Structure formats: structure tokens, C-alpha cells
Amino acid sequence: MLLTLAAFAVALGVLVVIHELGHYLVARACGVRILRFSVGFGKVLCKRTDRHGTEWALSAIPLGGYVKMLDEREGEVPAAERGRAFNAQPVGKRIAIVAAGPVFNLVLAALLYAALNMAGVKEPAAVLGAPAAGTPAFAAGVQAGDRILAIDGAEVGTWGDARWMLLKSLTDKGRPAVEVQTAGGERRVRPVDFSQAALGQMEGDVLGREGFGLASPKPVIRGIVPESAAAQAGLLAGDKVVAAGDRKDPSATELITLIQAHAGQPLRLSVVRDGAALAIDVLPREERLADGTLVGRIGAQIGGDIQLITVRHGPLQSLAMGAQRTAEVSWFSLRMLGKMLVGDVALSNLSGPVTIADYAGQTARMGLEAYIAFLALVSVSLGVLNLLPIPMLDGGHLLYYLVEIIRGSPPPERWMEVGQRAGFGILMVLMAVALFNDFTRLLT
């Protein structure tokens, strides 16, 4: 729980500071006076004033932040300072200042993706497992051991690449041509048809429901507890388990299940060690769980033998790929929002702060690489959300400025009041739906 809260706080702090820093830096460059830069809303907990007269504050409610600028609409401004008021700036400068926050979030995402590409990312190879009958993958002839080489002519390097391309095609209900290398070494094209796919629920293993998933990893002994049942039986770290009892080629999960089911009963394991086949009889020790269930334990760390590919690129290519991935994720987010509006995708896919905090904790436990990828994804989401033309968001203000450019004068105050109320209502509804989804996930 503490790790989840800490990971969420760090993520929120970084993303909010970057967003508000965008507004702050561009406003300063445009000559606008900044009165306060606050991380959080509500009561100010601590503050410091710099030599420019800007108050830097940490506030009580840590769900956001704001930059307060000199503005004649919010109070009296001395005549000598009117030229530095936000509302006195030309519409072009106001557009630049407002757009800077979301743009900084998108730039941050691109830089994070670029950093991952430069550091090198280990990803599973795109080797598929057997699809369930009745799925689009099954209908296309996908077989266990197929390795995806290309989708619609675009080369695939890893499962991450394949998953992203398939997900985009799925949301478009497309018909991608998936080129694979079979387990026997032949190249084939699997014509997939997503046109009848149900897009209502986009949570969980979306592609798995369509028959696309990684091949189950083969179990490998990663470590042995001294004086355990595994040590007494003669198992060693590095042994690959190819059979357990009557089960041939079990997955890592299946092997663990078999061991647990053989509490106090001998289980023969067929393993491969340094290229040689061995038969080892192990006697799982009985262990009773808190709920009274009796399970078998052998005292071995069992991992999956997954083929991993290290993907690493140079600085310039990484930056280009980071920008491309940011653009793709942004466009995908907008399409998903559009599909929610027309009912093609359920509103239950909206996530709120509880779910985001949970993902922050999960990715932090997985390691720095996963956490950085999470930060990049949320940064894109924050940038795209703030650019939506909803009053009270940055995109709503940009909409007002567009109207001002077209009319030659700012929109009437009455329009803006109605817009603010409507925007507030829309945001409250979205927040209520997101929170309802969050707590529904927790309770179920």
C-alpha cells in the first residue's frame, strides 16, 4: 500500500509540475507576471516568494495544480502593470500560454519513450500460443508457435509492437494481414477479420479474447531453497521441466498447480539439464494455507522460459520513435473517446485516480522500465484530456480564443459563464463515472 501511494504521489507530482511549468515558462517568455505557482489545490501548506515576486506554493489537495497570473478579470491591476496582465496579451500569446501545459505533457511522454528506447528494453518475442476456438485468430488459422513477422506489411520486432498494431486494427474492426513464421519454419500469411469483434469492454486481456496471446512459457527452475524437497530430489537451478507426471510440456502455471495438487504424493519431473534428459522424483511437502487448504511445496523458484529481445536505438532514432509513439497513443486515445461517445466502447473503460494509483503501484513493483512507460502513458492521457474543447480545461480556453479570432472580439461574458457551468457539469459527470468504475473494480 505504501509503495502504491508513493508511486502515485511521485507520478502525480511529476506530471502536474511539468504541465504547470509549461504554462509558467511560456507566460514568463510572453512578459506576463506570475503571481503564484502551486502544486495542489486548496489551503497553502508552505510557500516561498522568489525575486520576481512569484509565490511558489504547496497546497493541501494534491490532485492537480495551477499557475495564477496577473489578470484584470480577477482583481484590480495597477496602471503600470496592465501591460503584464494575461488578459491584455494578444490572442496569439494567450493561445501559446494555454497550449503550453498540454504540449509539455506530450513532450515529456516523447522524451520518456525516447529514454526507454536508448536504454534498451527487453520484450518478449511475438511467438503466439494456441488460439481458442471461435476467435478471429482461430478462424485465421493461427497456430501455437507462430511468430509474427509483419502486420499489413509493417515489420514486427517484439510482442509489444505486434500487440500495439493488432490493438489499433481491432478498434477499427479491420482485417489485418498477419505474416508469421510457423513452428516448422514456413512463412505464412494469416488473414484476420476483426469486423465482428465486440468492443464494449476494452479492459483486461483484450487481444486474448480475440485469440492472440503469447505462447505459454516453459517452466525453468530459477532457484532452490536449501534442504527443501527440490534440493533433496536433486533439482538444480537452470533445469527445464518438459513433463510433470502424465502432463507433457506443461506451462509454468500448470507445473505449479500440479505440484500444489501433489501434497505428500510423489511427482515425477522430466527435465533437461545441459542438453541431457533426466527423470527426477520429487515429494512435495504438505503446507496448510490460512483458509485450511492443503497444498504441496517443493521449495523451488519456478520461472518461465520466455524468449526476450533487447531493443535499443541511437539518440536521434529514439527521439523520432518517442515522438511517433506519443502521436500514436494520442490519436488512439482520441479514437477511444469518440467510440465511447457513440456507444461503441463502454463507459466502464474510463479510469479514475484509484485505478491510476493501482497501476502506479503495480508498475513500480515491476521495475523502473515499467514505471517510466506508465508515466509516459499517463502524461499522454493528461495532455490529450486537457486539449479537449471542454470549458474549464485548457482546450476550452483555446476554443474561446478561436471564437475570438473568428469574431474579431472575445465571446460575450454570458457565453463564457454558460460554458463554464456546462464544462463543470461535464467534468463532474466524467469524474463520477470514473470513480464509480474505480470502486466497482475494487469491489469485484
C-alpha distance (Angstrom), angle and dihedral (degrees) to the residues before:
residue distance angle dihedral
M1 . . .
L2 3.82 . .
L3 3.81 91.1 .
T4 3.82 90.6 49.9
L5 3.81 92.2 50.7
A6 3.80 92.4 45.3
A7 3.83 93.1 47.6
F8 3.81 90.7 48.3
A9 3.82 92.5 47.7
V10 3.81 92.2 50.2
A11 3.81 92.4 46.9
L12 3.79 93.0 47.6
G13 3.80 92.5 45.1
V14 3.81 94.1 50.0
L15 3.80 95.1 45.9
V16 3.82 95.1 44.9
V17 3.81 93.9 46.5
I18 3.83 91.9 49.2
H19 3.82 91.3 47.8
E20 3.79 94.7 49.2
L21 3.80 91.6 40.5
G22 3.80 87.4 61.2
H23 3.81 91.0 56.4
Y24 3.81 91.2 43.4
L25 3.81 98.9 49.4
V26 3.80 95.8 45.4
A27 3.82 91.9 44.4
R28 3.81 89.8 52.1
A29 3.81 90.2 47.9
C30 3.83 88.9 52.3
G31 3.80 92.0 52.2
V32 3.82 97.5 -107.9
R33 3.81 117.2 147.0
I34 3.82 113.7 -121.5
L35 3.79 114.5 -146.0
R36 3.81 100.2 -179.2
F37 3.81 140.0 4.1
S38 3.80 107.8 -163.2
V39 3.79 131.4 -176.1
G40 3.80 102.9 -155.2
F41 3.80 132.6 6.0
G42 3.79 134.8 -98.2
K43 3.78 127.5 28.7
V44 3.80 114.8 20.6
L45 3.81 109.8 -119.7
C46 3.79 98.0 -174.4
K47 3.79 135.9 -5.8
R48 3.79 144.8 180.0
T49 3.80 129.5 -163.7
D50 3.80 118.9 -142.0
R51 3.82 129.4 -150.4
H52 3.81 91.2 -90.2
G53 3.81 91.2 59.4
T54 3.80 93.9 -107.7
E55 3.80 115.4 142.4
W56 3.83 113.0 -140.1
A57 3.80 108.6 -156.4
L58 3.79 142.5 -179.3
S59 3.81 110.6 -152.0
A60 3.80 133.9 -159.9
I61 3.82 102.3 -110.9
P62 3.83 107.2 62.0
L63 3.82 97.1 -164.2
G64 3.78 99.6 105.8
G65 3.79 138.1 -32.0
Y66 3.79 142.6 -131.6
V67 3.79 146.4 -144.4
K68 3.81 113.5 -135.0
M69 3.81 113.5 -153.5
L70 3.77 132.4 -170.7
D71 3.82 104.8 -88.3
E72 3.81 131.4 168.2
R73 3.82 90.4 -146.1
E74 3.81 90.4 64.7
G75 3.78 100.7 45.8
E76 3.77 146.3 -30.2
V77 3.80 115.1 -52.6
P78 3.81 122.1 -158.8
A79 3.80 113.3 -113.3
A80 3.80 91.3 -117.6
E81 3.83 90.5 56.4
R82 3.80 99.7 44.4
G83 3.79 92.8 97.0
R84 3.83 88.5 60.1
A85 3.83 95.0 51.6
F86 3.80 116.7 112.4
N87 3.81 94.6 -130.6
A88 3.83 90.4 53.4
Q89 3.80 93.1 60.8
P90 3.82 122.3 102.6
V91 3.80 113.0 -95.9
G92 3.81 91.3 -108.7
K93 3.81 91.9 59.7
R94 3.80 91.8 45.9
I95 3.81 89.8 52.4
A96 3.82 90.6 50.4
I97 3.82 92.7 49.2
V98 3.82 95.0 48.1
A99 3.81 95.1 42.6
A100 3.81 92.6 48.8
G101 3.83 94.7 77.9
P102 3.82 97.4 58.4
V103 3.80 91.1 36.8
F104 3.82 90.5 55.6
N105 3.82 89.2 52.3
L106 3.80 90.5 52.9
V107 3.81 91.7 46.2
L108 3.82 89.7 50.3
A109 3.81 90.0 52.6
A110 3.81 91.4 50.4
L111 3.82 91.0 50.0
L112 3.82 92.2 48.4
Y113 3.80 91.6 50.1
A114 3.82 88.8 47.2
A115 3.83 90.9 50.9
L116 3.79 90.4 53.1
N117 3.80 90.9 49.9
M118 3.82 92.1 50.2
A119 3.81 95.2 45.1
G120 3.78 92.2 48.7
V121 3.77 127.4 -111.7
K122 3.80 125.3 -135.8
E123 3.78 110.4 -142.1
P124 3.80 133.6 169.4
A125 3.78 118.0 -100.3
A126 3.80 112.8 -108.0
V127 3.81 95.2 -104.4
L128 3.81 110.8 148.3
G129 3.76 131.8 -141.0
A130 3.79 124.9 -138.9
P131 3.83 110.6 -69.5
A132 3.79 121.7 -128.6
A133 3.81 116.3 -106.0
G134 3.78 114.9 -94.4
T135 3.82 95.4 29.5
P136 3.83 124.8 118.8
A137 3.82 89.6 -112.6
F138 3.81 91.1 53.8
A139 3.80 91.2 48.1
A140 3.82 89.7 50.8
G141 3.80 90.9 56.0
V142 3.82 97.5 -109.1
Q143 3.80 110.4 168.2
A144 3.80 135.2 -166.5
G145 3.80 109.4 -84.9
D146 3.82 96.0 28.3
R147 3.80 109.2 143.2
I148 3.79 114.7 -153.1
L149 3.80 111.8 -127.9
A150 3.82 101.6 169.7
I151 3.81 141.7 -4.8
D152 3.81 117.4 -148.1
G153 3.79 88.3 -16.7
A154 3.83 94.8 -53.4
E155 3.80 111.9 123.4
V156 3.81 117.4 -115.9
G157 3.79 119.9 -149.3
T158 3.79 104.1 172.7
W159 3.79 142.0 7.2
G160 3.82 87.9 -97.8
D161 3.82 90.2 60.4
A162 3.80 92.4 45.5
R163 3.79 93.5 46.5
W164 3.81 92.9 51.3
M165 3.83 93.2 48.8
L166 3.80 93.0 46.0
L167 3.80 91.9 47.2
K168 3.81 91.7 53.1
S169 3.81 90.5 48.9
L170 3.80 91.2 47.1
T171 3.81 93.5 53.9
D172 3.82 88.7 50.3
K173 3.82 90.2 47.4
G174 3.78 86.5 -126.5
R175 3.81 134.7 164.1
P176 3.80 106.1 -122.4
A177 3.79 121.9 -170.5
V178 3.80 104.9 -133.0
E179 3.80 113.8 -160.5
V180 3.80 112.8 -156.4
Q181 3.77 141.9 175.4
T182 3.78 108.7 -133.0
A183 3.79 124.5 -135.8
G184 3.82 85.8 -100.2
G185 3.82 93.0 56.4
E186 3.83 98.7 -104.9
R187 3.81 122.4 134.7
R188 3.79 114.0 -128.0
V189 3.81 137.1 167.5
R190 3.80 115.7 -131.5
P191 3.85 109.7 -158.3
V192 3.81 104.7 -146.8
D193 3.82 122.8 -163.6
F194 3.82 116.7 -157.6
S195 3.81 94.1 165.9
Q196 3.81 93.1 108.5
A197 3.83 95.9 41.9
A198 3.81 116.5 130.4
L199 3.80 109.3 -127.0
G200 3.79 98.4 -177.9
Q201 3.80 94.8 106.3
M202 3.80 116.9 39.8
E203 3.80 97.8 170.9
G204 3.78 128.3 102.2
D205 3.79 121.6 13.8
V206 3.80 97.6 -11.6
L207 3.80 95.6 169.8
G208 3.79 91.3 42.9
R209 3.80 88.9 62.6
E210 3.81 87.3 55.9
G211 3.81 91.7 51.3
F212 3.81 99.2 -99.2
G213 3.78 116.1 123.0
L214 3.77 140.4 128.7
A215 3.79 118.8 -86.9
S216 3.79 110.6 -96.1
P217 3.80 109.0 -95.2
K218 3.79 116.9 -112.7
P219 3.82 113.1 -118.7
V220 3.78 119.3 -103.1
I221 3.80 126.6 -177.9
R222 3.83 104.7 -120.0
G223 3.79 98.7 177.6
I224 3.82 143.5 -5.7
V225 3.82 127.4 -137.9
P226 3.83 109.2 -132.8
E227 3.82 114.8 -106.1
S228 3.82 90.6 8.7
A229 3.79 125.9 134.7
A230 3.81 89.0 -98.4
A231 3.82 92.1 52.1
Q232 3.81 92.1 48.1
A233 3.81 91.0 49.6
G234 3.81 91.0 53.2
L235 3.81 100.9 -110.9
L236 3.79 115.2 155.9
A237 3.80 134.7 -161.1
G238 3.80 108.5 -91.6
D239 3.81 96.0 35.1
K240 3.83 111.4 139.2
V241 3.81 113.0 -145.0
V242 3.81 111.8 -140.9
A243 3.81 98.4 168.3
A244 3.82 138.6 16.0
G245 3.79 117.1 -166.4
D246 3.80 106.5 -47.4
R247 3.82 93.1 -20.2
K248 3.79 113.5 104.2
D249 3.81 120.3 -155.4
P250 3.82 96.7 -1.4
S251 3.78 120.2 -169.7
A252 3.80 118.7 -120.9
T253 3.82 90.0 -101.1
E254 3.80 92.5 49.2
L255 3.81 91.5 50.1
I256 3.80 92.2 52.4
T257 3.81 90.0 48.8
L258 3.82 91.2 50.9
I259 3.81 92.0 49.5
Q260 3.80 91.4 49.7
A261 3.82 90.3 50.0
H262 3.84 92.0 53.0
A263 3.80 99.2 62.6
G264 3.80 105.9 163.0
Q265 3.83 91.6 -3.7
P266 3.82 125.1 106.3
L267 3.80 116.8 -109.4
R268 3.80 122.9 -166.6
L269 3.80 114.8 -139.8
S270 3.78 123.1 -164.6
V271 3.79 109.1 -151.5
V272 3.79 138.5 176.8
R273 3.82 115.0 -136.3
D274 3.79 120.5 179.5
G275 3.81 89.2 -21.5
A276 3.82 94.8 -51.2
A277 3.82 123.5 113.3
L278 3.82 116.3 -128.6
A279 3.80 135.2 -180.0
I280 3.81 114.0 -143.5
D281 3.80 126.0 -177.3
V282 3.79 112.9 -148.5
L283 3.82 127.4 -175.2
P284 3.83 110.1 -148.4
R285 3.80 111.4 -141.7
E286 3.77 118.7 -124.6
E287 3.79 117.5 -108.0
R288 3.78 126.1 174.9
L289 3.79 117.5 -144.1
A290 3.80 125.4 -142.2
D291 3.82 91.0 -95.7
G292 3.80 91.5 53.6
T293 3.81 96.7 -103.0
L294 3.80 114.5 144.6
V295 3.82 114.0 -136.8
G296 3.78 136.7 172.0
R297 3.81 123.6 -115.7
I298 3.80 128.2 -172.8
G299 3.81 99.9 -179.6
A300 3.78 97.8 -117.3
Q301 3.78 132.1 127.1
I302 3.80 106.1 -128.4
G303 3.77 118.8 -161.2
G304 3.76 136.7 172.9
D305 3.79 123.9 -98.7
I306 3.80 95.8 -133.8
Q307 3.80 120.8 168.7
L308 3.80 105.1 -123.6
I309 3.79 126.7 -164.8
T310 3.80 121.3 -156.7
V311 3.80 109.7 -140.4
R312 3.82 115.6 -163.5
H313 3.81 131.0 162.3
G314 3.80 138.6 -176.6
P315 3.84 122.8 -97.0
L316 3.82 98.7 -97.0
Q317 3.79 94.8 43.5
S318 3.81 90.0 45.3
L319 3.80 91.5 53.4
A320 3.80 91.1 48.6
M321 3.80 91.4 48.1
G322 3.81 91.0 46.3
A323 3.80 90.9 53.7
Q324 3.81 90.9 46.1
R325 3.81 93.0 49.9
T326 3.82 90.7 48.2
A327 3.81 90.7 51.3
E328 3.82 91.6 47.5
V329 3.81 94.0 48.9
S330 3.83 90.8 46.0
W331 3.79 92.2 51.9
F332 3.79 91.6 44.5
S333 3.83 90.1 52.1
L334 3.80 91.6 51.1
R335 3.81 91.7 49.0
M336 3.79 90.9 50.2
L337 3.81 90.8 50.9
G338 3.79 89.4 49.8
K339 3.80 91.3 50.9
M340 3.81 89.7 50.6
L341 3.81 90.2 53.5
V342 3.82 92.7 53.1
G343 3.81 93.5 41.3
D344 3.81 99.1 -111.0
V345 3.81 90.5 118.6
A346 3.81 123.2 38.8
L347 3.82 120.9 -112.2
S348 3.80 86.4 -128.8
N349 3.81 86.2 83.0
L350 3.82 90.6 71.6
S351 3.79 111.7 104.7
G352 3.78 128.9 -156.9
P353 3.81 135.8 -163.4
V354 3.82 94.6 -71.3
T355 3.81 93.4 57.8
I356 3.81 91.8 41.9
A357 3.82 89.9 51.8
D358 3.81 89.5 50.0
Y359 3.82 91.4 51.7
A360 3.81 89.8 47.1
G361 3.79 90.0 56.1
Q362 3.80 93.9 44.5
T363 3.80 94.2 50.6
A364 3.81 92.1 44.4
R365 3.81 88.7 56.8
M366 3.81 90.4 49.4
G367 3.81 92.0 56.3
L368 3.80 144.2 -96.4
E369 3.81 94.4 -63.4
A370 3.82 93.4 56.7
Y371 3.82 92.0 43.5
I372 3.82 92.7 52.1
A373 3.82 90.0 49.5
F374 3.82 88.2 50.9
L375 3.84 91.1 50.6
A376 3.81 90.3 50.5
L377 3.80 92.5 50.5
V378 3.82 94.2 48.2
S379 3.81 90.4 45.2
V380 3.82 89.6 56.1
S381 3.81 90.4 47.8
L382 3.82 91.6 50.3
G383 3.80 91.7 48.8
V384 3.81 94.0 48.0
L385 3.82 93.2 44.3
N386 3.80 92.5 52.6
L387 3.80 92.1 50.2
L388 3.81 93.0 57.3
P389 3.84 110.5 113.8
I390 3.82 93.6 -113.4
P391 3.82 117.4 131.1
M392 3.84 111.7 -112.1
L393 3.81 89.9 35.5
D394 3.81 123.9 87.6
G395 3.80 89.0 -106.8
G396 3.81 90.1 57.0
H397 3.80 91.1 55.6
L398 3.79 89.7 48.1
L399 3.81 87.8 53.4
Y400 3.81 90.0 54.0
Y401 3.80 90.5 50.8
L402 3.80 90.7 50.5
V403 3.81 88.8 53.6
E404 3.80 88.6 48.8
I405 3.81 91.0 53.6
I406 3.82 91.5 49.3
R407 3.84 95.5 44.2
G408 3.78 95.9 38.6
S409 3.81 90.0 -127.4
P410 3.84 137.1 57.2
P411 3.83 117.6 -81.4
P412 3.83 114.6 -92.6
E413 3.81 115.4 -86.2
R414 3.81 89.6 -117.0
W415 3.81 91.1 59.0
M416 3.76 91.0 50.7
E417 3.82 93.4 48.3
V418 3.80 91.4 51.5
G419 3.80 90.2 45.1
Q420 3.81 92.2 51.3
R421 3.81 91.9 51.3
A422 3.79 92.1 46.6
G423 3.79 91.3 47.4
F424 3.79 91.2 49.3
G425 3.80 89.8 51.1
I426 3.80 93.0 49.2
L427 3.81 92.1 49.4
M428 3.81 92.3 48.1
V429 3.81 91.0 51.2
L430 3.81 91.6 48.3
M431 3.80 91.2 47.8
A432 3.81 91.6 48.2
V433 3.82 91.7 50.7
A434 3.82 91.6 46.6
L435 3.82 92.8 49.3
F436 3.80 91.3 46.0
N437 3.81 88.7 52.8
D438 3.81 90.7 47.5
F439 3.79 94.5 53.7
T440 3.81 92.4 40.8
R441 3.82 88.4 57.6
L442 3.80 91.0 47.9
L443 3.81 94.0 49.4
T444 3.81 94.7 44.6
